Amino acid sequence: MTALPEITRQHLDKIQAFYDAAPVASPWASRGYRRLLAHHYNLQIPAEASVLEIGCGAGELLGQLKAARRVGVDLSPKQIEAARVQVPGAEFHVQAGESLELDDQFDYIIISDTLNLSADVQALLSRLHRCTHRDTKLLLNFQNSLWRPLLSLAGLPGLRGPQPQSSWLASSDVINLLSLGGWTPVCTQNHLLFPVPIPGLNFVFNRCLAPLFQWFCLTIFMVARPARAAASTRPPTVSVIIPARNEAGNIEAAVRRTPNMGGGTELVFVEGHSRDHTWAEIQRVAKAFPEHKITIFQQTGKGKGDAVRLGFAAATGDILMILDADLTMPPEELPKFYDVIASGQAEFANGVRLVYPMDEKAMQFLNLCANKTFSLIFTWLLGQPVKDTLCGTKVLRRAHYDRIAANRAYFGDFDPFGDFDLLFGAAHLNLKIADVPIRYKERTYGTTNIQRWSHGWLLLRMVVFAARKLKFV
């Protein structure tokens, strides 16, 4: 049993005494509020995942989650006894988070409206690492301080049960405590303008208006990941997928200029219905460079997104990279992306063309304006900063791509370009996205395959579609 400082023990004893004396059944409004919380958590947690909830009480939230394995801990024996009766399919333990003794590893750890009751938030967050693996996500929700007067009034008519004395934590406090506890925040989203699930009002306030008035929402949801880098027994291998359409003049340069990375690099060319001799050039280059590991395909479908999915499916590397065959993103920059993923700094590396000065003809003014606009929209959509959504270079581990592909049905096959499919999929799985600035160069062969107006309209339609899946839910 972990020994706790006396001041911590005294606070926890008070919290335990309060909940041992409190009723097990919550008021109807509190039960409805937890149904709303469970709705948002079920959107983020896959059905096959394992979940640990710290401060689970009588199991009202845990009992509504659809995860395959559910474990709850709480310091009140009375509440845990009730939880075992109400949620027979879950596992429960009488423990405080600050002295957590479980040695299991979980895919998700939830702390729902409990941080403010903790005797030592930093100690609690640090203790959780004993239950994590490399891809564990910590899911937090806590209440917006703007609602403090209203919540105090809600206790008068019995809409909200009695509460022990607690802290009020701002988002900045939680972010700082996460850092001190060895966690890196991934994203923050605010939900619930109307915390009682009344049909009609719930749809209007929580699904339609809350995404537009996030500062005023009651509940702040935050996702974090372990900050420590994962130890690796060997350097990961790399597959660079190069979709190529009408790019015959760039194929040999792509092979010559792509560095060898990690435990070895393979190049996967996917040719897509070119009008020039791109396919013949890919075949020639593959034979001319036998010292390189080169795999070649012709796609039967259409669009860059289809080519990327074909290349990813055939790739053998641990880390998957996309390199556009126009080479406007210099292949020499790829090791930057490798370092971000291999070191564990992030789980998804996204190229950014909008930081360093670019060649004069690399991007037209209207395209630049559109890219900056999409950057603002995506930062709002995803809950984490994304400065450039349409840079072709995106990098992630195969294991994470497999999870995105397995969950693709949530969005559907809606993206002919492949960029949004990966970004939305990564955000839906709460992967940490890191922007990697690159030097954007002018094309030296051929002309762009982008059709500014028709593709721009298609991108806007995809943004609206994704907003319905990520924000207005």
C-alpha positions in Angstrom: 0.0 0.0 0.0 1.4 3.4 -1.0 2.0 5.7 1.9 0.4 9.2 1.4 1.4 12.4 3.1 -0.8 13.1 6.1 -2.3 16.3 4.6 -3.4 14.2 1.5 -4.7 11.4 3.7 -6.8 13.9 5.7 -8.5 15.3 2.6 -9.2 11.9 1.2 -10.7 10.8 4.5 -13.1 13.7 4.4 -14.1 12.9 0.8 -14.6 9.2 1.7 -16.7 10.1 4.7 -18.9 12.4 2.6 -19.6 9.8 -0.1 -20.1 7.0 2.4 -22.9 9.1 4.0 -24.3 10.3 0.6 -27.3 8.6 -1.1 -26.3 6.1 -3.8 -29.0 7.3 -6.2 -28.4 10.6 -7.9 -31.1 13.2 -8.7 -32.7 12.8 -12.1 -30.9 15.8 -13.5 -27.5 14.4 -12.5 -28.4 11.0 -14.1 -29.4 12.8 -17.3 -26.1 14.8 -17.3 -24.1 11.5 -17.1 -26.1 10.1 -20.0 -24.9 13.1 -22.0 -21.3 12.5 -20.9 -21.5 8.9 -21.8 -22.7 9.8 -25.3 -19.5 11.8 -25.9 -17.3 9.2 -24.4 -18.8 6.5 -26.5 -18.0 8.5 -29.7 -14.3 8.4 -28.7 -13.8 5.0 -27.2 -13.9 1.9 -29.6 -16.1 -1.0 -28.5 -13.0 -3.3 -28.2 -11.1 -1.0 -25.8 -10.3 -1.4 -22.1 -11.3 1.5 -19.8 -10.4 2.5 -16.3 -12.4 5.2 -14.5 -10.9 7.0 -11.5 -13.6 8.1 -9.1 -16.4 6.0 -10.6 -18.8 6.4 -7.7 -21.8 4.1 -8.1 -20.8 3.4 -11.7 -23.5 5.6 -13.4 -21.1 6.7 -16.2 -19.1 3.4 -16.5 -22.3 1.4 -16.8 -23.2 3.3 -19.9 -19.9 2.9 -21.8 -19.8 0.3 -24.6 -16.1 -0.7 -24.0 -15.2 -4.4 -23.9 -13.6 -4.1 -20.5 -14.6 -1.6 -17.8 -12.8 -1.1 -14.5 -13.7 1.5 -11.9 -12.0 2.6 -8.7 -13.4 4.8 -5.9 -12.4 5.5 -2.4 -15.9 5.0 -1.0 -16.7 1.4 -0.1 -20.4 2.2 -0.1 -20.3 3.6 -3.6 -18.3 0.7 -4.9 -20.7 -1.8 -3.3 -23.6 -0.1 -5.2 -21.5 -0.1 -8.4 -21.0 -3.8 -8.3 -24.8 -4.3 -8.0 -25.7 -1.8 -10.8 -22.9 -2.7 -13.3 -22.4 -6.5 -12.9 -20.3 -6.7 -16.1 -17.6 -4.4 -14.8 -14.8 -4.7 -12.2 -14.5 -2.4 -9.2 -11.9 -1.7 -6.6 -11.9 0.5 -3.4 -8.9 2.7 -4.0 -7.9 6.4 -4.2 -6.3 7.6 -7.4 -3.4 9.1 -5.5 -2.4 5.7 -4.2 -3.6 3.6 -7.2 -2.3 0.0 -6.9 -3.6 -1.6 -10.1 -0.8 -3.0 -12.3 -3.0 -3.5 -15.4 -2.7 -1.5 -18.6 -5.7 0.3 -20.2 -6.4 1.8 -23.5 -8.4 4.7 -21.9 -8.4 6.2 -18.5 -11.3 8.5 -17.6 -11.5 11.1 -14.8 -15.0 12.6 -15.0 -15.8 15.5 -12.7 -13.3 14.1 -10.2 -10.1 16.2 -10.6 -11.6 19.0 -8.5 -12.1 16.5 -5.5 -8.5 15.2 -5.7 -6.2 15.9 -2.7 -3.2 16.2 -5.0 -3.9 16.3 -8.7 -0.3 16.2 -9.7 0.3 13.0 -7.7 -2.9 11.5 -9.1 -1.9 12.1 -12.7 1.6 10.9 -12.0 0.3 7.7 -10.4 -1.8 6.8 -13.5 1.3 6.0 -15.6 1.5 2.5 -13.9 -1.7 1.7 -15.9 -0.6 3.0 -19.3 1.0 1.7 -22.5 2.4 3.8 -25.4 -1.1 4.5 -26.9 -3.1 5.0 -23.7 -5.3 8.1 -23.8 -6.4 10.0 -20.7 -9.9 11.4 -21.0 -10.9 14.2 -18.6 -14.0 16.3 -18.2 -14.4 19.1 -15.7 -16.8 22.0 -15.3 -16.4 25.5 -16.7 -15.9 28.0 -13.9 -18.4 30.3 -15.6 -21.1 28.0 -14.4 -20.2 28.1 -10.8 -23.1 30.4 -9.7 -25.7 28.5 -11.7 -24.5 25.1 -10.3 -24.7 26.5 -6.8 -28.3 27.5 -7.4 -29.1 24.1 -8.9 -28.5 22.5 -5.6 -31.4 24.4 -4.0 -34.3 22.7 -5.9 -32.6 19.3 -5.8 -31.5 19.2 -9.4 -28.0 18.5 -8.2 -27.0 16.4 -5.3 -24.9 17.7 -2.4 -21.3 18.2 -3.1 -18.2 18.2 -0.8 -15.9 21.2 -0.8 -13.9 21.1 -4.0 -11.4 23.0 -6.2 -12.4 24.9 -9.3 -9.8 24.2 -12.0 -9.5 26.4 -15.1 -8.3 24.8 -18.4 -4.9 26.5 -17.9 -4.6 24.8 -14.4 -5.4 21.4 -15.9 -2.9 21.8 -18.7 -0.2 22.8 -16.3 -1.0 19.9 -14.0 -1.0 17.5 -16.9 2.5 18.6 -17.8 3.7 18.3 -14.2 2.2 14.8 -14.1 4.0 13.6 -17.2 1.1 14.0 -19.7 0.9 15.9 -23.0 -2.5 17.5 -23.9 -3.8 16.4 -27.3 -7.0 18.3 -27.7 -9.7 20.3 -25.8 -13.4 20.5 -26.7 -16.2 22.2 -24.8 -19.7 20.6 -24.8 -23.1 20.9 -23.2 -24.9 24.3 -23.1 -28.0 22.6 -21.6 -26.9 19.8 -19.2 -30.3 18.2 -18.8 -31.3 15.8 -21.7 -34.8 17.1 -22.5 -35.9 16.1 -26.0 -35.8 19.0 -28.4 -33.9 21.4 -26.1 -31.0 18.9 -25.9 -30.8 18.8 -29.8 -31.0 22.6 -30.2 -28.6 23.6 -27.4 -26.1 20.7 -27.2 -25.8 19.6 -30.8 -26.6 22.8 -32.8 -25.5 25.7 -30.6 -22.8 24.3 -28.3 -20.1 24.0 -31.1 -20.6 27.7 -31.9 -20.6 29.0 -28.3 -17.9 26.8 -26.7 -16.8 29.3 -24.2 -20.2 29.2 -22.5 -20.5 25.4 -22.4 -20.7 23.7 -19.0 -18.3 20.8 -19.6 -14.7 20.9 -20.8 -13.4 17.7 -22.3 -9.6 17.2 -22.6 -7.6 14.4 -24.0 -3.9 13.7 -23.1 -1.3 11.1 -23.8 1.8 10.0 -21.9 4.6 12.5 -22.4 7.5 10.0 -22.0 9.0 8.6 -25.2 8.3 4.9 -25.8 11.4 2.8 -25.6 12.2 0.9 -28.8 14.3 -2.2 -29.2 15.1 -1.4 -32.8 14.7 1.6 -35.1 11.4 1.4 -37.0 11.4 0.7 -40.8 9.8 3.2 -43.2 7.6 3.0 -46.2 7.4 6.1 -48.4 4.2 6.0 -50.6 4.5 8.1 -53.8 1.3 8.6 -55.7 2.2 9.7 -59.2 0.0 11.0 -62.1 1.7 12.7 -65.0 5.0 13.0 -63.1 7.4 11.1 -65.4 10.1 13.8 -65.0 10.2 13.5 -61.2 10.4 9.7 -60.7 14.1 9.2 -60.8 14.7 12.3 -58.6 12.3 10.9 -56.0 14.4 7.7 -55.7 17.8 9.6 -55.7 16.7 12.2 -53.2 14.7 10.2 -50.6 17.1 9.4 -47.7 17.4 6.1 -46.0 15.7 6.3 -42.6 15.5 4.1 -39.5 15.8 0.4 -39.9 15.4 0.7 -43.7 13.3 2.6 -46.3 11.1 1.2 -49.1 9.6 3.3 -51.9 6.1 2.4 -53.0 5.1 4.0 -56.3 1.4 4.1 -57.2 0.7 5.3 -60.7 -2.7 6.7 -61.4 -4.0 6.9 -65.1 -1.2 9.2 -66.4 -1.4 10.7 -69.8 2.4 10.8 -70.1 4.9 8.0 -69.7 4.9 8.0 -65.9 4.2 4.2 -65.7 7.0 3.4 -68.1 9.4 5.6 -66.2 8.5 4.0 -62.8 9.2 0.6 -64.3 12.5 1.8 -65.7 13.6 3.4 -62.5 12.7 0.3 -60.4 15.0 -1.8 -62.6 17.7 0.8 -62.7 18.1 1.1 -58.9 18.2 -2.5 -57.6 19.9 -1.4 -54.4 16.7 0.4 -53.4 13.7 -1.5 -52.2 11.1 -0.3 -54.7 7.5 -1.6 -55.1 5.3 -0.4 -58.0 1.6 -0.5 -58.7 -1.0 0.9 -61.0 -4.2 1.8 -59.4 -7.6 0.7 -60.7 -9.5 3.2 -58.8 -9.3 7.0 -59.1 -7.9 9.8 -57.0 -5.0 10.4 -54.7 -6.9 9.0 -51.7 -7.4 5.7 -53.5 -3.7 5.6 -54.5 -2.6 6.3 -50.9 -4.8 3.5 -49.5 -3.4 1.1 -52.1 0.1 2.0 -51.2 -0.5 1.8 -47.4 -2.1 -1.6 -47.8 1.0 -2.9 -49.7 3.7 -1.2 -47.6 5.8 -3.2 -45.1 7.3 -0.5 -43.0 6.5 0.4 -39.4 6.1 4.1 -40.3 4.1 5.1 -43.3 4.9 8.4 -45.2 3.2 10.1 -48.1 5.4 12.0 -50.6 3.8 13.8 -53.5 5.6 13.0 -56.8 5.8 16.6 -57.8 8.6 17.0 -55.1 7.4 20.4 -54.1 7.9 19.0 -50.6 11.6 18.1 -50.8 12.3 14.5 -50.0 15.3 15.6 -48.0 12.9 16.9 -45.3 11.4 13.4 -44.6 13.8 12.6 -41.7 12.1 15.5 -39.7 8.9 13.6 -39.9 10.6 10.3 -39.0 12.1 11.8 -35.9 8.8 13.1 -34.7 7.1 9.7 -35.0 10.0 7.5 -34.0 10.7 9.5 -30.8 7.1 9.4 -29.7 6.7 13.2 -29.7 3.5 12.8 -31.7 1.4 10.1 -33.3 0.6 12.0 -36.6 3.1 14.3 -38.3 1.5 16.8 -40.7 3.6 18.8 -43.2 3.2 22.6 -43.1 4.1 24.9 -46.0 3.0 28.1 -44.4 5.9 28.9 -42.0 9.1 29.3 -44.1 9.3 31.5 -47.2 8.4 29.5 -50.3 9.5 29.8 -53.9 7.8 32.6 -55.8 5.6 30.4 -58.0 5.2 27.5 -55.5 1.7 28.6 -54.4 -0.7 31.1 -56.0 -2.2 33.8 -53.8 -5.8 32.5 -53.8 -4.5 29.0 -52.9 -2.6 30.6 -50.0 -5.7 32.3 -48.8 -7.7 29.0 -49.0 -5.0 27.1 -47.1 -5.0 29.7 -44.3 -8.8 29.6 -44.1 -8.9 25.8 -43.9 -6.2 26.0 -41.2 -8.6 28.0 -39.0 -11.5 25.8 -39.7 -9.6 22.6 -39.0 -8.2 23.9 -35.7 -11.7 24.5 -34.6 -12.9 21.2 -35.9 -10.2 19.0 -34.4 -9.6 20.8 -31.1 -5.8 20.9 -31.7 -3.8 23.3 -34.0 -3.4 22.3 -37.6 -1.7 25.0 -39.7 -1.8 23.4 -43.1 -4.4 20.8 -44.0 -3.5 20.2 -47.7 0.3 19.6 -47.6 0.6 16.2 -49.2 3.1 14.9 -46.7 1.5 13.1 -43.7 3.3 10.5 -41.6 2.1 8.0 -39.0 2.8 4.5 -37.6 1.2 1.6 -39.4 -0.6 0.5 -36.2 -2.3 3.9 -36.0 -3.2 3.8 -39.7 -4.7 0.4 -39.2 -6.9 1.8 -36.5 -8.0 4.7 -38.7 -8.8 2.3 -41.5 -10.8 0.0 -39.1 -12.9 3.1 -38.0 -13.3 4.5 -41.5 -17.0 3.5 -41.6 -17.6 6.3 -39.1 -16.9 8.9 -41.8 -17.3 6.7 -44.9 -15.3 6.9 -48.1 -15.8 10.6 -48.7 -12.3 11.9 -49.5 -10.8 11.6 -53.0 -7.6 13.3 -51.8 -6.7 11.3 -48.8 -5.6 14.2 -46.6 -8.9 14.8 -44.8 -9.5 11.1 -44.4 -6.3 10.8 -42.4 -6.7 14.0 -40.4 -10.3 13.3 -39.5 -9.5 9.7 -38.6 -6.6 10.8 -36.5 -8.7 13.4 -34.6 -11.5 10.9 -34.1 -9.0 8.5 -32.4 -7.4 11.4 -30.4 -4.0 10.9 -32.0 -1.6 13.7 -31.1 -1.0 15.8 -34.3 2.3 17.6 -34.8 2.8 20.3 -37.4 6.2 19.9 -39.2 7.3 23.0 -41.1 8.9 22.4 -44.5 10.4 24.4 -47.3 7.9 24.4 -50.1 9.5 24.5 -53.6 8.4 25.3 -57.1 7.4 22.4 -59.3 10.1 21.6 -61.9 8.2 19.2 -64.1 4.6 19.1 -65.4 1.6 21.0 -64.1 -0.5 20.7 -61.0 -3.3 18.1 -60.8 -5.3 20.4 -58.5 -8.4 22.1 -60.0 -8.8 25.2 -57.9 -12.5 25.9 -58.0 -14.0 22.4 -58.3 -11.7 20.9 -55.8 -12.1 23.9 -53.4 -15.9 23.4 -53.5 -15.5 19.7 -52.8 -13.2 20.5 -49.9 -15.8 22.8 -48.4 -18.4 20.1 -48.7 -16.1 17.6 -46.9 -15.6 20.1 -44.1 -19.3 20.5 -43.5 -19.7 16.7 -43.6 -16.9 16.3 -41.0 -18.3 19.0 -38.8 -21.5 16.9 -38.4 -19.4 13.9 -37.3 -16.9 15.7 -35.1 -18.6 18.8 -33.7 -22.3 18.7 -34.0 -22.8 15.4 -32.3 
